[in-house]
Amino acid sequence: MEQTLAGSWSVVLGASSGMGRACALQLAEAGSHVIGVHLDTGQRQQAVEELVEEVRKHGVQAHFVNDNAASPAGRERVLPEIVERVGDAGVRVLVHSLAFGTLAPFLPAVDGDAPAGEEPISQRQLDMTLSVMAHSLVYWTQDLLRAGLLDDRSRIFALTSSGTARVARSYGAVSAAKCALESHVRQLAVELAPRGVAVNAIRAGITLTPSFLRIPESGELSERARLANPHRRLTTPEDVAEAIVLLAGARTSWITGNVIGVDGGEILTV
């Protein structure tokens, strides 16, 4: 791969698995140093250390921090480390790949339509899901801008899904968060345009990430998508990462405020 991002710095939120992991690796392959923020238990520490070594094999620096990127306290702890490492180079790429939220339904089930004892969503759960998966994009952008780390080379990407316009019983809160995320992308794109910073949402096709597999309907959804996708396969994290690296390497900030499909045509047929 041509090193279009050689010597730059990328910050990947949710870097230890799924699309965040793939982005960290492909950004490194394109020559970017990587700061990864992830939230994992000690049981996954070895996997994270192996990922860091994979990133460094591309001849770049890698610094991964195990902290809650969606909390104010977590951002307050991590931001000084980012400032210290990137220095005057600034942040070329910010990837928002935070995928933690409730899968509770909005209302009680009717006539055994859902597992017994399943409780409807609470205000705390709904607020948490939107805060983690949507609002945190705004807060990270504010913090990086205040720290002087965004300039006319900076590119911001948030990961959304076609679930913004489709309904599954367990996906209501996540769907709402993704809708809010896309709205935040449009607003940030307009407000950052005078600074030359581009902001886009990447709408991935159905991808077998750990977060997707937690959805009770994941098996049915993935099989339907696989059969209907014109490419006869599902989207992979690498497909998504490749698109982000391609867009991040563009010199123009004129591609901004969009929801860009990376799904092999899935949305056309499913």
N, C-alpha and C positions, 0 to 999 in steps of 0.2 A: 504493500500500500504506500502511495506517495505520502510523505510526511507534511501534509498541508498545514498542520498545527504545531510544527516543530518549535519547541521552546516556550510554548504557551502554558497556561494553567487552566485546568478544568476542575470544577467542584461538582461532585455527583452525590445527591442526597438519596439515600437508599441504595448504597453502592455494593452491598454484600451478596445480593442474589438477584435473580430474574433480569429484568431489563437494565437495572442500575449496574449490575455486574458486567453485562455485555457492553454497556456504554463505557465503563471504566477501561475495559480491555481494548476496545477499538479506538478510543481516544488516545490511549497510550501508543497503540500501533501507529497512529497518525502523528505521533511526536509530542503529544501534550503530557505534561506532568499532571498527576491526578491527586486530588484531595477527596477522599471518600468519607462520607458520614453515614454510619449505619447503627442499628440498635439490635444487638444480638446477645444471647446468653453465652456463658462460658463454654457450653457444649459446642458452639459453632466457631470458637476461636481458632481452631486449627484450620478450618476451611477459609476463614478470613485471611490468616497468615499466608496460606497457599495462594490466594488471589493476589495479595500484595506482591508476592514473589513473581507471579505471572506478569503483573503490570510492569515490574522493574526489569524484566527480561527484554523489554522493548527499549531499554536505555534511557528511561525517564525516571523521575522521582515519584514516589508514591507514599502518601501519608494518610492512613485510615484512622478515624476516630470513632470509638464506640460511645455514642451519645444520642440523646433524643433530639433529632433535628427539627421536630415539630413543636418543641416547647420553648418558651422564652428563655428559660434558664439554660437549656441546651445550646441555643444560638449564642447566648452571652458567653458560654464557655468556649465554643468552637471558633467564633469569629476572630478573636485575637490570634489564634494559631494560623488561620488563613492569612490574615494580614502579615504576620511575621514571615510566612513562607513565600508568598507571591511577591511581596514588595511592590516595586514600581511597575512590575509587569501587568498587574491587574488580573482579573478573572476573564478569560476568553469565553468559556462555556460554563453555564450553570444548567445542570440536568436535575429536574424535580421528579423523582421517582419514588415518592412516599406512598405506600399502599397499605395502610392500616386503618380499618374501620369496622363498624358493626355490620353483621349480616342478619340482624333481627328484622322481622316484618313490621310493618306499621300498625297492623290491627290483629286482633285474635283470629285464629283460624275458624272456619265454618265447616261443620260436618266432617271432621277429621282430615281436613285439607292439608294439615301440616303436622309435624311431630308433636306428640302430647307434651304438654308442659312448656311449650315454646312461648316466651313472653314477648309482648309487643315492645317496640323500641321505646326507650326513655329519652327525655330531653338531654340528659348527660351524654348518652350514646350518640345521638344525632349531632349535637354540638361538637363532640370530639371528632367524629368522622369528617365533618366539613372543615374543622380547624386543621386536622392533619393533612387531608388529601387536597385541600383547596387553599384555604387562607394562608397556610404557611408559605406558599409561593410568594405572596405579597410581602410578608414579613422578611423573608430572606432577601428579596429584591431591595427592599428599603434599607436593610442593614448593609448590604454590599455597596449600595449607592452612597450611603452616608460615609462609609469607610474609604470612598474614592477608588473602588475596585472595578467599576464599570465604565467603559469608554466606547468609542465608536467601532471597536472590533468585537465587542461583547455580544454573545448570542445566548438567549435563554430558551430552554425547552421544557415543556411540561407534558406529562404522559396522560392522555385521556383514553376514552373507549367509546365504542358505538352504543354502549349502555346508556348514554345520555338521552337516547330516543327510543329505548326499548325497555320492557318491564320483565323482571323476574321477581318472584316473591321475596327473595333474600337480598335483592340488589338496590332497594329503594334509597337507602342512605348514601350508598356509594354513587348511585346515579345522580343524586342531588349534588354530591360533592364534585363530580366530574362536570356537571353543568356549570356550577359556580367557578370551577377551575378554568373552563373555556372563557367565561365572562371576564375573569381576572386577566387572562392572557390578552384579550382584546383591549382592555383598559390600560394595562401596562404597556402594550405596544404603542398606543397613542401617546401616552405620557412620556415614554422613553424615546420616541421618534426624534425629537430635537437633539438628543444626545447620540443618535446613530446606533442605538441598541435595538436589535431585533428580538422579538418575543413570539414564539409559536407554540401551538399545541400539536403533539404527534398522536394521531388516533391509530393506535395499533389494532391489528386484527386479533382475534382470539389467540392467546399465547399461553402455553402451559407453564406459567410461572407459579411459584409457591402461593402467591396471593390469589391467583385465579382458581387454583385447585381447592382452596378452602370454600369456594362457593358451592352449596349443595347441588346446584343444577349444572356444575361444570362438565360432567361427563356427557350429558345430553347436548349442551351447547357446543362443546368442542367437536363432537361427532357430526353434528349438523353442519358446522362451519367447514370441517375437513371435506365432507362430501360435496358441498356446494362451491367451495373456493375454486376459481378457474385454474389455479395452479395445482389443485388436488393435494394440497397439504395445508397445515396450519402455519400461521406466522411464527417466527422464532425471535427470541430476544436479539439475535445477531442481525436479523433483517432491520429491526428498529434502530439498533446502534449504528448500523451502516448509514441509514438515512440521516441520522443526527450528525454524524461526522461529515457527511457530504454537505449538509446545510451549514454547519459550523465553519466550514472552510470557505464559504462564499464571501467575497469582498463586499458585496452590496448588503445594505440593511433594508432593501426594498421588499424583501420577502418577510413580511411581519404581520402579526395579528391574525394568522390563519390557523385553521384546524386541518392539518395535513395528514391524509390517509396513508398509512403504511400497512397494507393488508392484502396485497396481491389481488385486489379486486373483490375481496370478500363481501364488502358492503353492497356490492352491485347484485349479488346473487343469493345471499342468505336471508 
